[in-house]
Amino acid sequence: MLIRDLSRVNQRQGYLIRIGRDGVAPAPDGGIIQPPCDWPSGAITLGEWQGAPIAVLGENGSSEWPGARQWLHSLPREQFPLLSSALQVLKWARDHRFCGRCGKRMKRLEHEFAMHCTGCQHRSYPRISPCIITLITRGRELLLARSPRFGPGMYSTLAGFIEAGESAEEAVRREVLEEVGVEVGRVSYFQSQSWPFPHSFMLGYYAEYAGGEIAIDGHEIEDAQWFTPESLPGLPPKFSISHALIDNFLRSVASGR
């Protein structure tokens, strides 16, 4: 578990995660956590990991480093929140070097995740974008869709950003209608997950099919189909919330609930 209390970390050495422009550096043990070392200039403290300080360093890196999404298929489950935090904090630090209000240079505060403007005193915190992700069900069937970005044969649940002034439940109904052209009835909350592509906070829902035929938008979705538990396509990484939604539904079908 990552302890994010930065006030507890007052040194410049410990574990390190190295993130390049195209990937994340492998550690000697095959994971992403480099052994304890003196942190280079520019390293950003994330908190404590297993009782020791840990930081992230942004650098040019190597084209041979596996991409962040590739790591999702090999990382231990407990390290995903750590990678998620590292990616989001590093992106925030890169994107908020100058004040969005007055344009002056921002200064990063050491005791919290905050950038402070030296001119107008405005503060900026890591951006978190709320999203919905939903599994549409029809009896024992589930509707899964394919994005052009997905690997060969992979299908997933539907997802989208919540728009200004919109509730999460309203976003579920809108996204489903926009992306696959069907209407849903009862919408029920499942669980949430932080997702670092780029800084999403996923709110997971089940949505019961109410009517309509599948009609994909042709842009975000290139195919969508109804599947049964006996004929599933390739699925998302096992510790993604999308996979959790599917797994939980399959368990309920198997148990007859």
LUMKE-404770 format. One line per field, with one value per residue: x, y, z of N, C-alpha, C, CB in turn; residue number from 1. Coordinates in steps of 0.05 Angstrom, whole numbers, always signed. Each point is the difference from the previous one (the first is absolute). Glycine has a CB too. Layout:
residues N
n_px c(X ...);
n_py c(Y ...);
n_pz c(Z ...);
ca_px c(X ...);
ca_py c(Y ...);
ca_pz c(Z ...);
c_px c(X ...);
c_py c(Y ...);
c_pz c(Z ...);
cb_px c(X ...);
cb_py c(Y ...);
cb_pz c(Z ...);
resi c(NUM ...);
//
This chain:
residues 257
n_px c(+17 +30 +7 -27 +34 +35 +3 +32 +45 +46 +31 +11 -13 -47 -2 +22 -59 +52 -58 +40 -34 -20 -9 -4 +69 -17 +8 +51 -60 -11 -19 +2 +43 +58 +19 -19 +22 +14 -65 +39 -5 -65 -16 -63 +14 -39 +8 +35 +8 -7 -2 +17 -19 -33 +27 -35 +61 -43 +51 -9 -14 +31 -39 +7 -48 -42 -30 -9 -26 +50 -14 -60 +32 +38 -30 +2 -63 +43 +20 -63 +9 +60 -17 -44 +42 +38 -42 -20 +56 +20 -51 +5 +59 -15 -48 +30 +60 -49 -40 -44 +7 +49 +22 +30 +32 -49 +41 -12 -28 +51 -63 -29 +8 +18 +24 +8 -16 +62 -59 -45 +30 -17 +6 +6 -25 +28 -42 -37 -23 -52 +11 -60 +37 -64 +12 -49 -22 -36 -14 +49 +13 +52 -18 +66 +6 +49 +21 +16 +29 -13 +57 -24 -63 -13 -67 +9 -53 -17 +51 -30 +35 -48 -15 +15 -48 +13 -25 +51 -58 +13 +50 -36 -34 +48 +32 -49 -14 +58 +11 -52 -47 -15 -40 +36 -57 +33 +50 +20 +50 +35 +34 +20 +45 +32 -8 +67 -45 -15 -35 -48 -21 -18 -58 +6 -60 -15 -22 -50 +14 -45 +10 +38 +12 +57 -6 +71 -4 +27 +40 +8 -13 +42 -53 -51 -2 -48 +57 -39 +38 +11 +32 +51 +20 +51 -24 +29 +52 -28 -2 -45 -42 -2 +11 -42 -48 +13 +4 -56 -28 +26 -22 -59 +2 +19 -49 -49 +15);
n_py c(-24 +45 +16 +48 +15 +39 +0 -59 +32 +36 -38 +20 -72 -36 -38 +30 -11 +8 +30 -6 +39 -61 -16 +4 -2 -65 +15 -33 -23 +9 +59 +49 -11 +27 -41 +46 +45 +48 +12 +9 +57 -15 -37 +23 -21 -47 +11 -33 -43 -36 +56 +42 +62 -25 +50 -10 +9 +31 -33 +13 -53 -33 +11 -46 +31 -52 +51 +14 -48 -40 +7 -25 -57 +5 +32 -49 +13 +35 +32 +23 +44 +6 +13 +41 +37 +1 +23 +47 +25 +5 +31 +43 +14 +11 +40 +45 +25 +45 +14 -35 +64 +22 -45 -13 -50 -34 +7 -67 +21 -38 -6 -22 -30 +72 +17 +49 +36 +17 +32 -11 -33 -42 -49 -30 -48 -39 +25 -38 -3 -18 -48 -17 -53 -18 -64 +20 -50 -18 -39 -13 +58 +27 +44 -21 +55 -20 +58 -4 -15 -66 -25 -21 +0 +58 -4 +46 +2 +41 +34 +55 +39 -3 +43 +42 -28 -68 -22 -34 -4 +40 -35 -53 +27 +25 -52 -34 +41 +6 -62 -28 +47 -17 +39 -19 -11 +8 +44 -49 +43 -51 +35 +54 -22 +56 -10 +26 +9 +73 -15 -57 +12 -62 +23 -71 +14 -61 +35 -46 +1 +49 -24 -11 -40 +2 +64 -13 +63 -38 +18 -39 -53 -28 -32 +12 -67 -3 -27 -47 +7 -27 +54 +32 +29 -10 +14 +55 -24 -49 +62 +26 +18 -38 -49 +20 -1 -59 -23 +19 -27 -56 -3 +10 -48 -41 +12 -8 +68);
n_pz c(+0 -42 +68 -45 +61 -51 +66 -9 -38 +42 -54 -56 +15 -23 -41 -51 -27 -45 -24 -56 -23 +8 +66 +56 -2 -7 +63 -14 +2 -69 +28 -23 +53 -31 +47 +40 -43 +35 -20 -54 +24 +0 +54 -1 +65 -29 +64 +24 -49 +60 +49 -52 -8 -49 -33 -49 -24 -45 -30 -58 +29 -32 -50 +49 +38 -12 -27 +60 -33 +14 +62 -13 -7 +57 +50 +43 -13 +30 -57 -16 +46 -22 -58 +19 +27 -50 -40 +36 +17 -60 -20 +47 -17 -61 +13 +41 -34 +7 +49 -38 +22 -30 -46 +61 -11 +26 +48 -10 +58 +15 +20 -59 -54 +1 -59 +48 -56 +21 -15 +34 +54 -55 +44 -58 +39 -41 -46 +39 -66 +46 -43 +9 -1 -20 +2 -45 +42 -51 +62 +15 -40 +24 -47 -8 -32 -30 +26 -63 +59 -7 -7 -53 +26 +34 +3 +43 +24 -41 +22 -6 +33 +44 -52 +43 +39 +11 +57 -10 -24 -48 -16 -7 -42 -34 -9 -20 -45 -23 -9 -23 -22 +66 +27 +50 +26 +41 -7 +46 +15 -22 +31 -16 -35 +16 -67 +3 -55 +10 +54 -5 +59 -34 +27 -9 -24 +1 -52 +14 -66 +7 -61 -45 -44 +31 -23 +9 +9 -49 +51 +43 -36 -47 +30 +39 +4 +40 +26 +16 +51 -58 -25 +45 -55 +25 +60 -1 +19 +31 +19 -51 +45 -53 +37 +44 -42 -15 +57 +17 -49 +10 +60 -20 -43 +44 +38 -48 +13);
ca_px c(-17 +14 -8 +4 +5 +27 +13 +16 +25 +17 +27 +2 +10 -20 -8 -4 -13 +10 -19 +10 -20 -15 -4 +8 +24 -1 +19 +15 -17 -20 -22 +4 +11 +29 +10 +6 +23 -2 -17 +11 -14 -25 -17 -23 -8 -27 -9 +15 -8 +11 +16 +23 -8 +1 -3 -1 +18 -5 +25 -4 -4 +8 -21 -3 -16 -28 -19 -15 -22 +11 +5 -25 -3 +20 +4 -16 -24 +4 +17 -13 -5 +26 +5 -21 +8 +25 -6 -16 +16 +21 -14 -8 +23 +8 -21 -7 +25 -6 -27 -21 -14 +15 +22 +26 +10 -10 +20 -12 +2 +11 -15 -25 -1 -10 +18 -7 +9 +16 -11 -27 -5 -18 +11 -10 +3 -2 -27 -15 -23 -19 -11 -16 +6 -24 -6 -28 -8 -26 -2 +27 +17 +14 +7 +28 +6 +28 +11 +22 +25 +4 +15 -16 -19 -9 -24 -2 -24 -1 +9 +1 +3 -24 +0 -7 -28 -12 +4 +12 -21 -7 +23 -3 -21 +8 +22 -10 -16 +18 +20 -11 -27 -22 -9 +2 -19 +12 +29 +8 +28 +16 +23 +16 +29 +16 +10 +18 +1 +24 -3 -29 -10 -21 -23 -11 -29 -15 -24 -18 -11 -28 -11 +16 +20 +27 +8 +25 +5 +19 +24 +11 -6 +1 -17 -13 -16 -9 +14 -8 +23 +14 +13 +11 +24 +22 -9 +20 +18 -16 -6 -15 -28 -16 +1 -15 -28 -7 +3 -22 -25 +2 -4 -29 -13 +6 -14 -28 -12);
ca_py c(+24 +25 +21 +25 +22 +10 +12 -21 -5 +24 -6 -1 -26 -21 -12 +19 -9 +16 +1 +14 +11 -21 -24 +0 -15 -24 -2 -25 -23 -3 +18 +29 +14 -2 -3 +25 +15 +29 +10 +21 +25 -2 -21 +9 -19 -10 -8 -23 -27 -21 +11 +17 +20 -7 +24 -5 +17 +2 +3 -8 -29 -16 -11 -29 -3 -6 +22 -2 -19 -27 -9 -9 -28 -15 +10 -10 +16 +21 +21 +17 +27 +14 +10 +20 +25 +10 +11 +24 +21 +9 +16 +25 +18 +9 +17 +24 +15 +29 +5 +2 +25 +24 -8 -1 -27 -13 -13 -24 -2 -26 -14 -9 +0 +26 +19 +26 +22 +21 +26 +5 -18 -22 -27 -20 -27 -20 -1 -25 +2 -21 -15 -24 -24 -15 -25 -2 -28 -7 -27 -11 +11 +26 +15 +9 +15 +2 +25 -4 +0 -25 -21 -18 -18 +8 +15 +10 +15 +28 +20 +27 +21 +13 +27 +21 +2 -26 -20 -24 -17 +12 -6 -28 -1 +15 -14 -25 +7 +12 -18 -25 +5 -14 +13 -17 +5 +4 +4 -5 +5 -24 +9 +21 -5 +21 -10 +21 +5 +11 +7 -6 -13 -16 -7 -23 -4 -19 +12 -20 +6 +7 -1 +10 -17 +11 +17 +11 +27 -1 +16 -11 -29 -12 -23 -6 -25 -14 -25 -17 -9 -22 +9 +26 +8 +8 +19 +19 -10 -13 +17 +24 +0 -13 -29 -5 +1 -24 -23 +0 -8 -28 -15 +1 -18 -28 -7 +1 +23);
ca_pz c(+0 -1 +19 -14 +18 -7 +24 +14 -16 +0 -10 -29 -8 +4 -25 -22 -25 -22 -22 -23 -19 -13 +16 +28 +2 +16 +22 -1 +6 -20 +5 -7 +24 +1 +27 +14 -10 +2 -22 -17 +0 -15 +10 +15 +21 -1 +27 +10 -11 +17 +22 -9 -19 -28 -17 -29 -15 -28 -16 -28 +0 -23 -16 +7 +24 -5 +4 +25 -4 +0 +27 +13 -3 +15 +27 +22 +4 +20 -10 -20 +10 +1 -27 -6 +14 -12 -27 +2 +13 -19 -21 +12 +4 -27 -13 +16 +7 -1 +10 -19 +5 -7 -18 +13 +6 +24 +18 +12 +29 +8 +20 -11 -29 -7 -14 +10 -17 +13 -7 +10 +23 -8 +4 -19 +10 -22 -12 +0 -18 +5 -23 +5 -16 +5 -13 -7 +2 -9 +10 +5 -21 +6 -24 +0 -25 -8 -9 -19 +14 +13 -13 -16 +13 +27 +3 +27 +7 -10 +19 -10 +20 +9 -9 +20 +7 -4 +21 -11 -12 -26 -18 -9 -21 -24 -14 -12 -23 -20 -11 -12 -9 +15 +25 +23 +22 +26 +1 +28 +4 +7 +16 -14 -3 -13 -25 -7 -29 +12 +29 +3 +24 -12 +17 -14 +2 -17 -13 -12 -27 -1 -27 -22 -14 +1 -23 +10 -9 -22 +7 +24 +0 -26 +0 +25 -3 +24 +5 +22 +15 -14 -26 +5 -15 +17 +20 +10 +21 +22 +23 -8 +10 -21 +5 +25 -6 -15 +18 +20 -14 -6 +24 +6 -18 +7 +25 -4 +13);
c_px c(+18 -11 +7 +5 +28 +15 +16 +26 +16 +28 -1 +12 -21 -5 -5 -14 +10 -19 +11 -23 -18 -5 +10 +23 -4 +20 +15 -16 -22 -24 +7 +14 +30 +10 +6 +25 -4 -16 +14 -17 -25 -18 -22 -8 -30 -11 +18 -11 +15 +20 +23 -10 +1 -6 -3 +18 -8 +26 -6 -5 +10 -24 -6 -16 -29 -19 -16 -23 +10 +5 -26 -3 +20 +5 -16 -23 +5 +17 -15 -6 +26 +7 -20 +7 +24 -6 -16 +14 +20 -13 -9 +24 +10 -19 -6 +25 -5 -30 -20 -16 +16 +25 +27 +7 -12 +23 -14 +5 +8 -18 -27 +2 -13 +21 -10 +11 +14 -11 -27 -8 -20 +13 -14 +7 -3 -29 -11 -25 -20 -11 -19 +10 -22 -2 -30 -7 -29 -4 +28 +20 +13 +8 +28 +7 +30 +7 +22 +27 +7 +17 -19 -19 -10 -25 -1 -27 +1 +8 -1 +1 -27 +2 -9 -30 -15 +6 +13 -20 -9 +22 -1 -20 +8 +22 -9 -15 +18 +18 -11 -29 -23 -7 +2 -20 +15 +31 +8 +31 +14 +24 +16 +29 +13 +13 +18 +3 -21 -2 -29 -6 -26 -21 -14 -30 -8 -25 -16 -11 -30 -12 +19 +19 +27 +6 +25 +5 +21 +26 +14 -4 +0 -17 -12 -18 -10 +15 -13 +24 +15 +15 +11 +24 +23 -9 +23 +18 -16 -6 -11 -29 -18 -1 -15 -30 -9 +1 -23 -26 +0 -4 -30 -16 +4 -15 -30 -14 -11);
c_py c(+25 +19 +27 +25 +10 +12 -21 -5 +25 -6 -3 -27 -21 -13 +21 -14 +19 -2 +17 +11 -22 -25 +4 -19 -26 +1 -27 -25 -5 +17 +28 +15 -4 -3 +27 +13 +29 +10 +21 +26 -3 -22 +12 -21 -8 -7 -22 -25 -21 +12 +18 +20 -10 +25 -9 +20 +0 +5 -8 -30 -13 -10 -29 -4 -7 +24 -5 -20 -29 -11 -10 -30 -17 +9 -16 +19 +23 +23 +18 +27 +17 +11 +21 +27 +12 +14 +26 +23 +12 +17 +27 +19 +11 +20 +26 +14 +30 +3 +4 +26 +24 -6 -1 -29 -10 -12 -24 +0 -28 -15 -10 +0 +27 +16 +27 +22 +21 +28 +5 -18 -23 -26 -20 -28 -20 -2 -28 +3 -23 -12 -22 -22 -19 -26 -2 -30 -4 -29 -10 +9 +26 +13 +10 +13 +2 +28 -5 -1 -27 -19 -19 -18 +9 +18 +9 +13 +28 +20 +28 +20 +12 +30 +20 +0 -27 -18 -25 -18 +12 -5 -28 -2 +14 -15 -25 +6 +10 -21 -25 +1 -14 +17 -19 +9 +5 +2 -3 +2 -26 +8 +20 -9 +24 -12 +22 +6 +19 +5 -5 -12 -14 -8 -23 -5 -24 +14 -22 +9 +5 +0 +11 -21 +13 +16 +16 +28 +1 +16 -12 -30 -10 -25 -3 -24 -9 -26 -15 -8 -22 +8 +28 +6 +4 +23 +19 -13 -8 +19 +27 -2 -12 -30 -7 +0 -26 -25 -2 -8 -30 -18 -1 -18 -29 -9 +1 +24 +20);
c_pz c(+0 +21 -12 +18 -5 +24 +15 -14 -1 -9 -30 -8 +6 -27 -22 -23 -22 -24 -23 -18 -11 +18 +28 +3 +16 +23 -2 +6 -20 +3 -7 +23 +1 +29 +13 -10 +8 -23 -17 +2 -18 +8 +17 +20 -4 +27 +10 -12 +17 +20 -9 -20 -29 -16 -30 -14 -29 -15 -29 -3 -25 -15 +6 +26 -7 +5 +25 -3 -1 +28 +14 -1 +16 +28 +21 +5 +19 -10 -20 +12 +2 -27 -8 +12 -14 -27 +2 +13 -20 -22 +11 +2 -27 -12 +15 +9 +0 +8 -22 +3 -9 -17 +13 +7 +27 +16 +13 +30 +8 +19 -10 -31 -8 -14 +8 -18 +15 -5 +14 +23 -6 +5 -19 +12 -22 -10 +2 -16 +5 -26 +9 -17 +7 -16 -4 +0 -11 +7 +6 -22 +9 -27 +4 -26 -4 -9 -20 +14 +12 -16 -15 +17 +27 -1 +30 +5 -11 +21 -13 +22 +7 -8 +22 +5 -1 +24 -13 -14 -27 -21 -10 -23 -26 -15 -14 -26 -23 -13 -13 -7 +14 +25 +23 +21 +26 -2 +30 +2 +9 +18 -18 -3 -13 -24 -13 -30 -9 +30 +7 +27 -9 +20 -15 +6 -16 -10 -14 -26 +1 -28 -21 -12 +1 -26 +10 -12 -23 +5 +25 +1 -29 -2 +28 -4 +28 +1 +23 +16 -13 -25 +3 -18 +19 +18 +9 +22 +25 +23 -9 +10 -21 +4 +25 -5 -14 +18 +20 -13 -7 +25 +7 -19 +8 +25 -3 +13 -21);
cb_px c(-37 +10 +7 -29 -32 -17 -37 -42 -23 -28 +12 +4 +47 -21 -20 +41 -41 +48 -38 +41 +31 +20 +4 -47 +26 -15 -30 +39 +10 +16 -15 -40 -43 +3 +20 -23 +7 +44 -40 +17 +43 +25 +38 -15 +34 +10 -47 +10 -8 -6 -13 +32 +16 -14 +27 -47 +38 -47 +29 +29 -39 +41 +12 +43 +30 +10 -3 +12 -26 +22 +37 -20 -18 +21 +9 +40 -28 -5 +39 -20 -38 +15 +19 -34 -18 +27 +0 -40 -7 +28 -15 -36 +13 +22 -19 -41 +27 +35 +21 -2 -23 -15 -27 -6 +42 -45 +25 +7 -35 +45 +22 -27 -2 -32 +10 -1 -38 +40 +24 -12 +10 -22 +10 +5 -18 +39 +12 +19 +28 -12 +42 -40 +51 -22 +40 +1 +31 +1 -41 -21 -29 +16 -48 +13 -41 +0 -11 -27 -7 -44 +36 +37 +22 +48 -24 +49 -4 -37 +29 -26 +45 -6 -9 +40 +1 +5 -39 +34 -15 -26 +28 +11 -35 -12 +32 -3 -39 -1 +30 +34 +21 +16 -31 +49 -35 -39 +0 -41 -10 -14 +2 -31 -8 +8 -41 +24 +19 +10 +38 -3 +20 +33 -5 +45 -7 +16 +25 -11 +36 +7 -44 -3 -36 +15 -48 +19 -11 -38 -21 -8 -28 +46 +27 +2 +26 -47 +43 -41 -24 -35 -32 -16 -29 +33 -36 -31 +37 +20 +36 +30 +9 +12 +44 +38 +3 +18 +49 +23 -3 +31 +46 +6 +6 +45 +39 +1 +31);
cb_py c(-25 -7 -32 -19 -18 +8 +33 -21 -36 +18 -23 +51 +14 +24 -39 +25 -19 -7 -6 -29 +37 +16 -27 +10 +42 -26 +29 +26 +8 -45 -30 -2 -5 +28 -45 -18 -32 +4 -11 -35 +26 +18 -33 +29 +21 -18 +13 +25 +19 -33 -39 -38 +36 -48 +29 -18 -8 +18 -10 +38 +7 -13 +33 -9 +32 -48 +7 +48 +36 +11 +33 +44 +9 -8 +45 -23 -40 -35 -30 -41 -19 -30 -44 -37 -17 -36 -46 -30 -22 -40 -43 -24 -27 -44 -42 -22 -37 +9 +21 -49 -21 +20 +20 +47 +9 -9 +44 -25 +36 +20 +28 +17 -51 -1 -32 -18 -9 -30 -3 +15 +39 +29 +11 +31 +14 -25 +36 -13 +24 +22 +9 +28 +7 +43 -22 +43 -6 +34 -9 -40 -21 -18 +13 -36 +27 -47 +22 +24 +48 +6 +4 +0 -35 -2 -25 +8 -27 -13 -34 -15 +10 -33 -17 +28 +46 +6 +17 +2 -14 +36 +34 -16 -2 +43 +19 -21 +11 +43 +17 -24 +6 -45 +30 -8 -28 -25 +31 -30 +48 -22 -44 +36 -49 +24 -31 -12 -46 +21 +34 -7 +35 -17 +47 -20 +49 -40 +44 -17 -28 +27 +6 +45 -19 -39 +4 -46 +16 -5 +42 +43 +6 +20 -23 +49 -13 +21 +21 -17 +12 -29 -29 -4 +21 -14 -33 +38 +29 -43 -23 +5 +40 +37 -3 +20 +50 +21 +3 +36 +46 +12 +13 +47 +34 +7 +18 -48 -6);
cb_pz c(+25 -49 +40 -36 +35 -46 +3 +14 -28 +37 +43 -3 +8 +39 +26 +14 +24 +16 +32 +1 -11 -42 -41 +16 -4 -40 +29 +14 +47 -5 +36 -30 +25 -42 -13 +39 -39 +25 +28 -32 +8 -37 -2 -39 +31 -45 -10 +43 -47 -37 +26 +6 +32 +10 +33 +3 +33 +9 +41 -14 +29 +24 -36 -23 +25 +11 -49 +11 -25 -44 +3 -13 -45 -43 -19 +21 -8 +35 +7 -21 +26 +37 -12 -2 +44 +24 -18 +4 +45 +10 -22 +26 +40 -7 -17 +16 -21 -36 +40 -1 +38 +42 -35 +17 -25 -22 +8 -42 +5 -5 +34 +41 -4 +39 -39 +47 -30 -4 -43 -45 +30 -35 +49 -40 +45 +20 -31 +46 -35 +43 -26 +12 +0 +10 +20 -28 +40 -39 -27 +23 -35 +46 -10 +33 +6 -14 +44 -34 +10 +22 +36 -33 -24 +15 -38 +0 +42 -31 +23 -39 -18 +39 -47 -14 -16 -50 +27 +36 +46 +25 +24 +46 +37 +23 +34 +46 +30 +25 +35 +27 -42 -17 -26 -9 -23 +21 -41 +7 +13 -43 +27 +17 -5 +44 -7 +40 -7 -44 -1 -49 +32 -33 +21 +2 +7 +27 -7 +46 -21 +41 +20 +20 -30 +28 -18 +5 +46 -29 -20 +24 +42 -7 -37 +15 -41 -2 -16 -26 +40 +17 -26 +47 -36 -35 +15 -11 -17 -13 +26 -41 +27 -32 -23 +26 -4 -42 -5 +25 -19 -37 +17 +17 -37 -20 +25 -4 +39);
resi c(1 2 3 4 5 6 7 8 9 10 11 12 13 14 15 16 17 18 19 20 21 22 23 24 25 26 27 28 29 30 31 32 33 34 35 36 37 38 39 40 41 42 43 44 45 46 47 48 49 50 51 52 53 54 55 56 57 58 59 60 61 62 63 64 65 66 67 68 69 70 71 72 73 74 75 76 77 78 79 80 81 82 83 84 85 86 87 88 89 90 91 92 93 94 95 96 97 98 99 100 101 102 103 104 105 106 107 108 109 110 111 112 113 114 115 116 117 118 119 120 121 122 123 124 125 126 127 128 129 130 131 132 133 134 135 136 137 138 139 140 141 142 143 144 145 146 147 148 149 150 151 152 153 154 155 156 157 158 159 160 161 162 163 164 165 166 167 168 169 170 171 172 173 174 175 176 177 178 179 180 181 182 183 184 185 186 187 188 189 190 191 192 193 194 195 196 197 198 199 200 201 202 203 204 205 206 207 208 209 210 211 212 213 214 215 216 217 218 219 220 221 222 223 224 225 226 227 228 229 230 231 232 233 234 235 236 237 238 239 240 241 242 243 244 245 246 247 248 249 250 251 252 253 254 255 256 257);
//
